[in-house]
């Protein structure tokens, strides 16, 4: 077994967890891959295939000889999900369900793009050097930033759903809903323009991680979470892993560096 970093290992374990949940779901899609239209042809077959991709890629990312093909498979699968499922759905009906799902998938594409760029072998670099390596990582960072902006906008547009999720012991629920929404937008812009980008990415990973620990973990642990909230908890864990991977792509750059470097 091999892990290039803690973020890499955490992301791989998150994918394995999704795969296991897919197996338990028996024909339904694991969280993060949802929603998928009920009328999609061969939907159940695609669900099992997606479960296999999640599980096999997660294991492959940890296996010494297979991180490159595992990262490649996961990147291609998420990219196809974005281009063939999320983008058309958003164009057909630009509503919260469609653009929220598209932004989540964009974040996942960005994180797997970073992993693929890390682990790409010589053949990958010869054939796809224009989309992997440092150039690919820069594009992935920008895509990640773009995906964060809708996260922030949702806090403003759906304040009534966001503010009640702030832990009861923390005063000023509305303030924290607005504040975290603003930080998502600011971080997204910072990564798009490459100014204080590493700091923005690190704080984003921390924010999503804290949201997971302070909001979803208590709900799930207390047994008060609905099926939707349990899915949101799983999505939050995976997004934390994705954000951590992207933040880790700045290794070797000073945290407070103004430009990417």
MOKA-V800473 format. One record per residue. N is the residue number from 1. RES is the residue in three letters. PHI is phi in whole degrees, -180 to 180 (NA if undefined). PSI is psi in whole degrees, 0 to 359 (none if undefined). OMEGA is omega in whole degrees, 0 to 359 (NA if undefined). Layout:
BEGIN
[[N/RES/PHI/PSI/OMEGA] [N/RES/PHI/PSI/OMEGA]]
END
This chain:
BEGIN
[[1/UNK/NA/149/181] [2/UNK/-148/138/174] [3/UNK/-132/126/181] [4/UNK/-74/335/180] [5/UNK/-162/168/178] [6/UNK/-64/321/180] [7/UNK/-63/321/178] [8/UNK/-62/314/181] [9/UNK/-65/317/180] [10/UNK/-63/318/179] [11/UNK/-64/316/179] [12/UNK/-60/316/179] [13/UNK/-65/324/177] [14/UNK/-63/321/178] [15/UNK/-67/320/177] [16/UNK/-62/317/178] [17/UNK/-60/318/177] [18/UNK/-62/318/179] [19/UNK/-61/318/179] [20/UNK/-64/317/178] [21/UNK/-63/324/177] [22/UNK/-63/320/178] [23/UNK/-65/320/178] [24/UNK/-66/325/182] [25/UNK/-69/343/175] [26/UNK/50/68/174] [27/UNK/102/359/175] [28/UNK/-110/162/184] [29/UNK/-80/141/174] [30/UNK/-65/156/173] [31/UNK/-54/156/186] [32/UNK/88/317/177] [33/UNK/-81/343/178] [34/UNK/-81/159/358] [35/UNK/-85/154/176] [36/UNK/-130/131/183] [37/UNK/-54/138/181] [38/UNK/-63/329/183] [39/UNK/-89/9/180] [40/UNK/-64/130/179] [41/UNK/-58/140/178] [42/UNK/53/40/185] [43/UNK/-60/316/182] [44/UNK/-67/321/177] [45/UNK/-62/317/179] [46/UNK/-64/324/179] [47/UNK/-63/315/179] [48/UNK/-66/323/178] [49/UNK/-65/319/178] [50/UNK/-66/321/175] [51/UNK/-60/316/179] [52/UNK/-62/317/180] [53/UNK/-61/315/180] [54/UNK/-61/310/184] [55/UNK/-69/311/182] [56/UNK/-65/320/180] [57/UNK/-68/320/178] [58/UNK/-61/314/177] [59/UNK/-65/317/181] [60/UNK/-62/327/179] [61/UNK/-66/335/181] [62/UNK/-96/343/183] [63/UNK/-82/137/190] [64/UNK/-56/322/187] [65/UNK/-98/359/189] [66/UNK/-125/13/181] [67/UNK/-64/327/181] [68/UNK/-66/305/178] [69/UNK/-65/328/179] [70/UNK/-66/314/179] [71/UNK/-66/322/179] [72/UNK/-63/313/181] [73/UNK/-61/314/183] [74/UNK/-67/319/178] [75/UNK/-62/313/181] [76/UNK/-64/319/182] [77/UNK/-66/315/178] [78/UNK/-66/322/179] [79/UNK/-64/316/177] [80/UNK/-63/321/178] [81/UNK/-60/318/180] [82/UNK/-68/315/186] [83/UNK/-78/323/187] [84/UNK/-99/341/183] [85/UNK/-118/306/185] [86/UNK/-72/310/183] [87/UNK/-62/312/177] [88/UNK/-60/322/179] [89/UNK/-64/322/180] [90/UNK/-69/324/179] [91/UNK/-71/326/180] [92/UNK/-70/318/182] [93/UNK/-148/100/182] [94/UNK/-80/84/181] [95/UNK/-128/172/185] [96/UNK/-58/320/182] [97/UNK/-62/321/184] [98/UNK/-78/314/182] [99/UNK/-77/333/175] [100/UNK/-67/315/178] [101/UNK/-64/320/180] [102/UNK/-65/320/180] [103/UNK/-67/321/176] [104/UNK/-62/315/181] [105/UNK/-66/323/177] [106/UNK/-60/319/177] [107/UNK/-63/320/180] [108/UNK/-69/321/176] [109/UNK/-59/315/181] [110/UNK/-60/314/183] [111/UNK/-68/320/179] [112/UNK/-73/332/174] [113/UNK/-63/317/176] [114/UNK/-61/314/180] [115/UNK/-62/317/179] [116/UNK/-63/320/179] [117/UNK/-65/325/177] [118/UNK/-65/314/192] [119/UNK/-100/359/182] [120/UNK/-54/137/179] [121/UNK/-88/181/184] [122/UNK/-61/321/179] [123/UNK/-63/316/177] [124/UNK/-59/316/184] [125/UNK/-69/327/178] [126/UNK/-71/319/184] [127/UNK/-85/326/187] [128/UNK/-126/30/181] [129/UNK/-59/339/181] [130/UNK/-78/348/179] [131/UNK/-123/358/178] [132/UNK/-125/184/185] [133/UNK/76/202/184] [134/UNK/-62/321/179] [135/UNK/-62/315/179] [136/UNK/-63/321/180] [137/UNK/-63/320/179] [138/UNK/-64/319/178] [139/UNK/-66/319/180] [140/UNK/-62/319/178] [141/UNK/-62/317/179] [142/UNK/-64/319/178] [143/UNK/-64/320/177] [144/UNK/-61/314/178] [145/UNK/-61/319/178] [146/UNK/-62/321/180] [147/UNK/-68/335/181] [148/UNK/-74/330/186] [149/UNK/-60/315/175] [150/UNK/-61/329/176] [151/UNK/-57/313/181] [152/UNK/-68/317/180] [153/UNK/-60/324/180] [154/UNK/-62/328/179] [155/UNK/-64/327/179] [156/UNK/-82/319/184] [157/UNK/-74/331/183] [158/UNK/-125/52/181] [159/UNK/-59/322/182] [160/UNK/-63/334/178] [161/UNK/-93/335/185] [162/UNK/-85/312/185] [163/UNK/-58/319/180] [164/UNK/-64/343/180] [165/UNK/-79/344/178] [166/UNK/-65/133/182] [167/UNK/-52/143/184] [168/UNK/-61/330/182] [169/UNK/-77/351/181] [170/UNK/-98/119/182] [171/UNK/-73/161/175] [172/UNK/72/56/184] [173/UNK/-59/317/181] [174/UNK/-65/319/178] [175/UNK/-58/313/183] [176/UNK/-68/327/176] [177/UNK/-64/314/178] [178/UNK/-66/317/183] [179/UNK/-62/312/181] [180/UNK/-67/326/175] [181/UNK/-63/316/180] [182/UNK/-65/323/181] [183/UNK/-70/325/175] [184/UNK/-61/315/180] [185/UNK/-65/315/180] [186/UNK/-62/318/179] [187/UNK/-66/319/178] [188/UNK/-61/315/179] [189/UNK/-65/318/180] [190/UNK/-59/319/180] [191/UNK/-76/330/177] [192/UNK/-68/321/182] [193/UNK/-97/353/176] [194/UNK/75/30/179] [195/UNK/-113/122/186] [196/UNK/51/39/187] [197/UNK/-69/319/181] [198/UNK/-65/317/177] [199/UNK/-60/316/180] [200/UNK/-61/317/180] [201/UNK/-66/318/180] [202/UNK/-64/317/180] [203/UNK/-68/327/177] [204/UNK/-65/314/178] [205/UNK/-61/319/179] [206/UNK/-65/317/182] [207/UNK/-64/314/180] [208/UNK/-65/320/178] [209/UNK/-63/317/178] [210/UNK/-66/322/177] [211/UNK/-61/318/178] [212/UNK/-61/314/184] [213/UNK/-73/321/187] [214/UNK/-90/335/183] [215/UNK/-105/302/189] [216/UNK/-81/320/182] [217/UNK/-60/312/178] [218/UNK/-60/320/180] [219/UNK/-63/313/182] [220/UNK/-68/317/182] [221/UNK/-64/326/181] [222/UNK/-82/353/180] [223/UNK/74/17/182] [224/UNK/-97/356/185] [225/UNK/-78/137/173] [226/UNK/-76/173/178] [227/UNK/-59/319/178] [228/UNK/-62/316/181] [229/UNK/-68/326/176] [230/UNK/-65/319/176] [231/UNK/-63/319/179] [232/UNK/-64/325/175] [233/UNK/-61/314/180] [234/UNK/-64/316/179] [235/UNK/-61/319/181] [236/UNK/-64/321/177] [237/UNK/-63/314/182] [238/UNK/-66/320/178] [239/UNK/-67/327/174] [240/UNK/-62/315/178] [241/UNK/-62/317/180] [242/UNK/-63/315/180] [243/UNK/-64/323/179] [244/UNK/-64/318/178] [245/UNK/-61/313/180] [246/UNK/-64/317/178] [247/UNK/-61/324/181] [248/UNK/-71/346/180] [249/UNK/-71/349/177] [250/UNK/-95/15/179] [251/UNK/-53/134/182] [252/UNK/94/351/177] [253/UNK/-103/139/179] [254/UNK/-61/142/183] [255/UNK/-59/323/183] [256/UNK/-100/18/177] [257/UNK/-62/135/182] [258/UNK/-71/316/180] [259/UNK/-108/163/185] [260/UNK/-58/313/180] [261/UNK/70/none/NA]]
END
